[in-house]
Amino acid sequence: MLNETTLKQVMVTMLNVDVACINDDASMDTIENWDSLRHMNLVLALEDEFKVQIPDEDAGNITSYKLIKLVLNALLVAKA
């Protein structure tokens, strides 16, 4: 099961934003700091924190909080 508090903390740290910015509307379009370099670092941090391997095709597409939750949940369920 995905711990959303942990997910938000990883995103806050990697994107250098306030936790209030991380909600269901958060995306690369709404968070100015979320550029391609930070995105790759975010993907690596998520893999490290949740002990999963995010497939390359998903890594490029998880450009919002909602999509990140979806992909991580699926990976964690498959891993369990």
N, CA, C and O atoms as CSV, one atom per row, in Angstrom:
chain,resi,resn,atom,element,x,y,z
A,1,MET,N,N,0.846,-1.192,0.000
A,1,MET,CA,C,0.000,0.000,0.000
A,1,MET,C,C,0.885,1.247,0.000
A,1,MET,O,O,1.882,1.328,0.717
A,2,LEU,N,N,0.494,2.195,-0.811
A,2,LEU,CA,C,1.264,3.422,-0.961
A,2,LEU,C,C,1.039,4.353,0.222
A,2,LEU,O,O,-0.099,4.653,0.583
A,3,ASN,N,N,2.132,4.805,0.816
A,3,ASN,CA,C,2.072,5.786,1.893
A,3,ASN,C,C,2.136,7.169,1.244
A,3,ASN,O,O,3.199,7.612,0.809
A,4,GLU,N,N,0.989,7.845,1.186
A,4,GLU,CA,C,0.933,9.138,0.506
A,4,GLU,C,C,1.732,10.219,1.235
A,4,GLU,O,O,2.232,11.147,0.599
A,5,THR,N,N,1.854,10.113,2.533
A,5,THR,CA,C,2.656,11.083,3.284
A,5,THR,C,C,4.109,10.988,2.847
A,5,THR,O,O,4.771,12.006,2.645
A,6,THR,N,N,4.601,9.769,2.703
A,6,THR,CA,C,5.971,9.565,2.243
A,6,THR,C,C,6.130,10.056,0.810
A,6,THR,O,O,7.128,10.696,0.480
A,7,LEU,N,N,5.158,9.761,-0.036
A,7,LEU,CA,C,5.203,10.222,-1.420
A,7,LEU,C,C,5.273,11.744,-1.476
A,7,LEU,O,O,6.091,12.305,-2.205
A,8,LYS,N,N,4.426,12.402,-0.717
A,8,LYS,CA,C,4.431,13.867,-0.706
A,8,LYS,C,C,5.771,14.407,-0.216
A,8,LYS,O,O,6.274,15.396,-0.749
A,9,GLN,N,N,6.351,13.761,0.801
A,9,GLN,CA,C,7.628,14.233,1.336
A,9,GLN,C,C,8.743,14.100,0.298
A,9,GLN,O,O,9.582,14.993,0.177
A,10,VAL,N,N,8.757,13.004,-0.445
A,10,VAL,CA,C,9.754,12.831,-1.505
A,10,VAL,C,C,9.573,13.920,-2.557
A,10,VAL,O,O,10.548,14.514,-3.017
A,11,MET,N,N,8.333,14.178,-2.934
A,11,MET,CA,C,8.071,15.205,-3.948
A,11,MET,C,C,8.462,16.596,-3.448
A,11,MET,O,O,9.044,17.381,-4.198
A,12,VAL,N,N,8.151,16.903,-2.205
A,12,VAL,CA,C,8.518,18.194,-1.609
A,12,VAL,C,C,10.034,18.380,-1.648
A,12,VAL,O,O,10.532,19.441,-2.025
A,13,THR,N,N,10.745,17.349,-1.259
A,13,THR,CA,C,12.201,17.413,-1.224
A,13,THR,C,C,12.794,17.548,-2.624
A,13,THR,O,O,13.657,18.396,-2.851
A,14,MET,N,N,12.350,16.738,-3.544
A,14,MET,CA,C,12.945,16.714,-4.883
A,14,MET,C,C,12.538,17.918,-5.737
A,14,MET,O,O,13.308,18.367,-6.586
A,15,LEU,N,N,11.338,18.433,-5.513
A,15,LEU,CA,C,10.867,19.563,-6.320
A,15,LEU,C,C,11.066,20.904,-5.628
A,15,LEU,O,O,10.822,21.961,-6.211
A,16,ASN,N,N,11.516,20.848,-4.368
A,16,ASN,CA,C,11.788,22.053,-3.590
A,16,ASN,C,C,10.559,22.970,-3.523
A,16,ASN,O,O,10.623,24.157,-3.844
A,17,VAL,N,N,9.434,22.372,-3.092
A,17,VAL,CA,C,8.191,23.116,-2.953
A,17,VAL,C,C,7.586,22.868,-1.577
A,17,VAL,O,O,8.008,21.959,-0.862
A,18,ASP,N,N,6.607,23.672,-1.213
A,18,ASP,CA,C,5.883,23.493,0.036
A,18,ASP,C,C,4.929,22.309,-0.119
A,18,ASP,O,O,4.417,22.059,-1.211
A,19,VAL,N,N,4.696,21.596,0.957
A,19,VAL,CA,C,3.824,20.422,0.914
A,19,VAL,C,C,2.415,20.793,0.448
A,19,VAL,O,O,1.719,19.953,-0.123
A,20,ALA,N,N,1.987,22.026,0.678
A,20,ALA,CA,C,0.661,22.467,0.242
A,20,ALA,C,C,0.532,22.449,-1.282
A,20,ALA,O,O,-0.581,22.411,-1.807
A,21,CYS,N,N,1.650,22.478,-1.988
A,21,CYS,CA,C,1.635,22.439,-3.455
A,21,CYS,C,C,1.360,21.037,-3.988
A,21,CYS,O,O,0.975,20.876,-5.146
A,22,ILE,N,N,1.554,20.029,-3.151
A,22,ILE,CA,C,1.404,18.645,-3.589
A,22,ILE,C,C,-0.010,18.175,-3.268
A,22,ILE,O,O,-0.326,17.841,-2.126
A,23,ASN,N,N,-0.849,18.155,-4.296
A,23,ASN,CA,C,-2.234,17.693,-4.163
A,23,ASN,C,C,-2.640,17.046,-5.479
A,23,ASN,O,O,-1.808,16.891,-6.374
A,24,ASP,N,N,-3.892,16.672,-5.607
A,24,ASP,CA,C,-4.340,15.964,-6.808
A,24,ASP,C,C,-4.220,16.793,-8.084
A,24,ASP,O,O,-4.261,16.243,-9.185
A,25,ASP,N,N,-4.073,18.100,-7.947
A,25,ASP,CA,C,-3.911,18.962,-9.121
A,25,ASP,C,C,-2.448,19.214,-9.466
A,25,ASP,O,O,-2.156,19.837,-10.487
A,26,ALA,N,N,-1.534,18.747,-8.640
A,26,ALA,CA,C,-0.103,19.006,-8.857
A,26,ALA,C,C,0.407,18.269,-10.094
A,26,ALA,O,O,0.178,17.072,-10.263
A,27,SER,N,N,1.096,19.007,-10.946
A,27,SER,CA,C,1.670,18.413,-12.157
A,27,SER,C,C,2.830,19.280,-12.642
A,27,SER,O,O,3.122,20.331,-12.071
A,28,MET,N,N,3.476,18.823,-13.693
A,28,MET,CA,C,4.553,19.616,-14.273
A,28,MET,C,C,4.028,20.967,-14.768
A,28,MET,O,O,4.781,21.937,-14.858
A,29,ASP,N,N,2.745,21.022,-15.085
A,29,ASP,CA,C,2.143,22.268,-15.572
A,29,ASP,C,C,1.858,23.253,-14.449
A,29,ASP,O,O,1.818,24.461,-14.685
A,30,THR,N,N,1.660,22.758,-13.229
A,30,THR,CA,C,1.272,23.644,-12.131
A,30,THR,C,C,2.408,23.950,-11.158
A,30,THR,O,O,2.302,24.880,-10.358
A,31,ILE,N,N,3.492,23.180,-11.217
A,31,ILE,CA,C,4.629,23.410,-10.319
A,31,ILE,C,C,5.811,23.889,-11.152
A,31,ILE,O,O,6.396,23.133,-11.928
A,32,GLU,N,N,6.143,25.142,-10.976
A,32,GLU,CA,C,7.180,25.788,-11.789
A,32,GLU,C,C,8.537,25.087,-11.682
A,32,GLU,O,O,9.256,24.979,-12.675
A,33,ASN,N,N,8.887,24.615,-10.496
A,33,ASN,CA,C,10.185,23.962,-10.275
A,33,ASN,C,C,10.303,22.594,-10.948
A,33,ASN,O,O,11.408,22.069,-11.081
A,34,TRP,N,N,9.199,22.020,-11.366
A,34,TRP,CA,C,9.175,20.651,-11.889
A,34,TRP,C,C,9.616,20.652,-13.344
A,34,TRP,O,O,8.789,20.665,-14.256
A,35,ASP,N,N,10.930,20.639,-13.554
A,35,ASP,CA,C,11.478,20.592,-14.908
A,35,ASP,C,C,11.979,19.179,-15.194
A,35,ASP,O,O,11.851,18.287,-14.356
A,36,SER,N,N,12.544,18.984,-16.373
A,36,SER,CA,C,12.940,17.629,-16.780
A,36,SER,C,C,14.042,17.047,-15.897
A,36,SER,O,O,14.032,15.848,-15.616
A,37,LEU,N,N,14.978,17.860,-15.460
A,37,LEU,CA,C,16.050,17.358,-14.585
A,37,LEU,C,C,15.485,16.949,-13.222
A,37,LEU,O,O,15.801,15.874,-12.711
A,38,ARG,N,N,14.666,17.794,-12.652
A,38,ARG,CA,C,14.059,17.445,-11.360
A,38,ARG,C,C,13.149,16.215,-11.508
A,38,ARG,O,O,13.025,15.407,-10.588
A,39,HIS,N,N,12.520,16.092,-12.677
A,39,HIS,CA,C,11.654,14.936,-12.905
A,39,HIS,C,C,12.462,13.637,-12.842
A,39,HIS,O,O,12.044,12.673,-12.200
A,40,MET,N,N,13.609,13.615,-13.504
A,40,MET,CA,C,14.433,12.400,-13.487
A,40,MET,C,C,14.938,12.106,-12.064
A,40,MET,O,O,14.983,10.952,-11.641
A,41,ASN,N,N,15.311,13.154,-11.345
A,41,ASN,CA,C,15.741,12.959,-9.959
A,41,ASN,C,C,14.586,12.480,-9.087
A,41,ASN,O,O,14.779,11.679,-8.173
A,42,LEU,N,N,13.391,12.973,-9.373
A,42,LEU,CA,C,12.203,12.532,-8.637
A,42,LEU,C,C,11.942,11.051,-8.886
A,42,LEU,O,O,11.660,10.307,-7.947
A,43,VAL,N,N,12.030,10.622,-10.125
A,43,VAL,CA,C,11.819,9.211,-10.464
A,43,VAL,C,C,12.824,8.340,-9.711
A,43,VAL,O,O,12.453,7.319,-9.131
A,44,LEU,N,N,14.084,8.739,-9.721
A,44,LEU,CA,C,15.119,7.970,-9.015
A,44,LEU,C,C,14.852,7.934,-7.507
A,44,LEU,O,O,15.027,6.895,-6.871
A,45,ALA,N,N,14.435,9.052,-6.945
A,45,ALA,CA,C,14.139,9.112,-5.505
A,45,ALA,C,C,12.936,8.236,-5.159
A,45,ALA,O,O,12.924,7.575,-4.120
A,46,LEU,N,N,11.922,8.232,-6.033
A,46,LEU,CA,C,10.749,7.381,-5.797
A,46,LEU,C,C,11.126,5.907,-5.838
A,46,LEU,O,O,10.666,5.119,-5.012
A,47,GLU,N,N,11.961,5.538,-6.798
A,47,GLU,CA,C,12.413,4.145,-6.887
A,47,GLU,C,C,13.173,3.751,-5.628
A,47,GLU,O,O,12.980,2.657,-5.097
A,48,ASP,N,N,14.026,4.634,-5.155
A,48,ASP,CA,C,14.823,4.361,-3.964
A,48,ASP,C,C,13.938,4.272,-2.721
A,48,ASP,O,O,14.086,3.348,-1.921
A,49,GLU,N,N,13.037,5.206,-2.558
A,49,GLU,CA,C,12.189,5.260,-1.360
A,49,GLU,C,C,11.212,4.089,-1.292
A,49,GLU,O,O,11.014,3.513,-0.223
A,50,PHE,N,N,10.600,3.729,-2.423
A,50,PHE,CA,C,9.569,2.701,-2.418
A,50,PHE,C,C,10.085,1.330,-2.860
A,50,PHE,O,O,9.325,0.366,-2.946
A,51,LYS,N,N,11.383,1.259,-3.137
A,51,LYS,CA,C,12.034,-0.016,-3.505
A,51,LYS,C,C,11.337,-0.683,-4.688
A,51,LYS,O,O,11.027,-1.874,-4.654
A,52,VAL,N,N,11.098,0.108,-5.735
A,52,VAL,CA,C,10.480,-0.390,-6.962
A,52,VAL,C,C,11.332,0.061,-8.153
A,52,VAL,O,O,12.184,0.942,-8.035
A,53,GLN,N,N,11.079,-0.562,-9.283
A,53,GLN,CA,C,11.718,-0.172,-10.542
A,53,GLN,C,C,10.621,0.375,-11.443
A,53,GLN,O,O,9.744,-0.366,-11.886
A,54,ILE,N,N,10.672,1.672,-11.712
A,54,ILE,CA,C,9.664,2.293,-12.569
A,54,ILE,C,C,10.104,2.103,-14.018
A,54,ILE,O,O,11.170,2.578,-14.409
A,55,PRO,N,N,9.285,1.406,-14.822
A,55,PRO,CA,C,9.662,1.189,-16.228
A,55,PRO,C,C,9.870,2.519,-16.956
A,55,PRO,O,O,9.204,3.508,-16.650
A,56,ASP,N,N,10.793,2.538,-17.917
A,56,ASP,CA,C,11.118,3.760,-18.638
A,56,ASP,C,C,9.900,4.424,-19.251
A,56,ASP,O,O,9.768,5.648,-19.216
A,57,GLU,N,N,8.993,3.603,-19.822
A,57,GLU,CA,C,7.808,4.188,-20.458
A,57,GLU,C,C,6.910,4.887,-19.438
A,57,GLU,O,O,6.260,5.881,-19.763
A,58,ASP,N,N,6.869,4.372,-18.204
A,58,ASP,CA,C,6.097,5.029,-17.153
A,58,ASP,C,C,6.836,6.238,-16.594
A,58,ASP,O,O,6.216,7.252,-16.276
A,59,ALA,N,N,8.149,6.136,-16.475
A,59,ALA,CA,C,8.945,7.221,-15.897
A,59,ALA,C,C,8.738,8.528,-16.646
A,59,ALA,O,O,8.674,9.594,-16.035
A,60,GLY,N,N,8.636,8.450,-17.955
A,60,GLY,CA,C,8.441,9.656,-18.742
A,60,GLY,C,C,7.029,10.195,-18.698
A,60,GLY,O,O,6.793,11.359,-19.019
A,61,ASN,N,N,6.080,9.346,-18.298
A,61,ASN,CA,C,4.674,9.730,-18.325
A,61,ASN,C,C,4.101,10.142,-16.978
A,61,ASN,O,O,2.994,10.679,-16.932
A,62,ILE,N,N,4.814,9.912,-15.883
A,62,ILE,CA,C,4.263,10.245,-14.567
A,62,ILE,C,C,4.547,11.714,-14.249
A,62,ILE,O,O,5.410,12.043,-13.435
A,63,THR,N,N,3.802,12.568,-14.911
A,63,THR,CA,C,4.036,14.006,-14.819
A,63,THR,C,C,3.017,14.722,-13.939
A,63,THR,O,O,2.859,15.941,-14.018
A,64,SER,N,N,2.328,13.949,-13.099
A,64,SER,CA,C,1.400,14.556,-12.143
A,64,SER,C,C,1.346,13.690,-10.887
A,64,SER,O,O,1.705,12.513,-10.906
A,65,TYR,N,N,0.894,14.293,-9.813
A,65,TYR,CA,C,0.766,13.569,-8.553
A,65,TYR,C,C,-0.178,12.375,-8.712
A,65,TYR,O,O,0.106,11.284,-8.218
A,66,LYS,N,N,-1.304,12.588,-9.407
A,66,LYS,CA,C,-2.265,11.502,-9.616
A,66,LYS,C,C,-1.630,10.332,-10.372
A,66,LYS,O,O,-1.817,9.174,-9.996
A,67,LEU,N,N,-0.890,10.628,-11.422
A,67,LEU,CA,C,-0.265,9.558,-12.205
A,67,LEU,C,C,0.823,8.839,-11.413
A,67,LEU,O,O,0.970,7.621,-11.518
A,68,ILE,N,N,1.576,9.585,-10.630
A,68,ILE,CA,C,2.608,8.964,-9.791
A,68,ILE,C,C,1.953,7.991,-8.815
A,68,ILE,O,O,2.429,6.869,-8.639
A,69,LYS,N,N,0.857,8.419,-8.176
A,69,LYS,CA,C,0.144,7.539,-7.241
A,69,LYS,C,C,-0.325,6.272,-7.948
A,69,LYS,O,O,-0.173,5.169,-7.422
A,70,LEU,N,N,-0.892,6.431,-9.134
A,70,LEU,CA,C,-1.398,5.292,-9.903
A,70,LEU,C,C,-0.300,4.288,-10.196
A,70,LEU,O,O,-0.458,3.095,-9.937
A,71,VAL,N,N,0.809,4.764,-10.736
A,71,VAL,CA,C,1.910,3.883,-11.125
A,71,VAL,C,C,2.539,3.228,-9.898
A,71,VAL,O,O,2.792,2.023,-9.900
A,72,LEU,N,N,2.789,4.006,-8.862
A,72,LEU,CA,C,3.384,3.435,-7.651
A,72,LEU,C,C,2.480,2.394,-7.015
A,72,LEU,O,O,2.951,1.334,-6.601
A,73,ASN,N,N,1.189,2.684,-6.933
A,73,ASN,CA,C,0.247,1.702,-6.375
A,73,ASN,C,C,0.297,0.396,-7.153
A,73,ASN,O,O,0.344,-0.681,-6.559
A,74,ALA,N,N,0.286,0.488,-8.484
A,74,ALA,CA,C,0.332,-0.717,-9.314
A,74,ALA,C,C,1.623,-1.490,-9.087
A,74,ALA,O,O,1.603,-2.716,-8.984
A,75,LEU,N,N,2.737,-0.785,-9.010
A,75,LEU,CA,C,4.029,-1.455,-8.802
A,75,LEU,C,C,4.109,-2.108,-7.420
A,75,LEU,O,O,4.644,-3.207,-7.278
A,76,LEU,N,N,3.579,-1.433,-6.413
A,76,LEU,CA,C,3.616,-1.981,-5.053
A,76,LEU,C,C,2.697,-3.182,-4.907
A,76,LEU,O,O,3.028,-4.130,-4.194
A,77,VAL,N,N,1.543,-3.157,-5.572
A,77,VAL,CA,C,0.619,-4.297,-5.539
A,77,VAL,C,C,1.269,-5.490,-6.237
A,77,VAL,O,O,1.198,-6.615,-5.742
A,78,ALA,N,N,1.898,-5.248,-7.378
A,78,ALA,CA,C,2.547,-6.335,-8.129
A,78,ALA,C,C,3.702,-6.929,-7.341
A,78,ALA,O,O,3.987,-8.122,-7.448
A,79,LYS,N,N,4.361,-6.102,-6.557
A,79,LYS,CA,C,5.526,-6.539,-5.775
A,79,LYS,C,C,5.111,-7.369,-4.559
A,79,LYS,O,O,5.866,-8.229,-4.105
A,80,ALA,N,N,3.913,-7.110,-4.033
A,80,ALA,CA,C,3.457,-7.736,-2.784
A,80,ALA,C,C,3.172,-9.222,-2.973
A,80,ALA,O,O,2.780,-9.902,-2.025
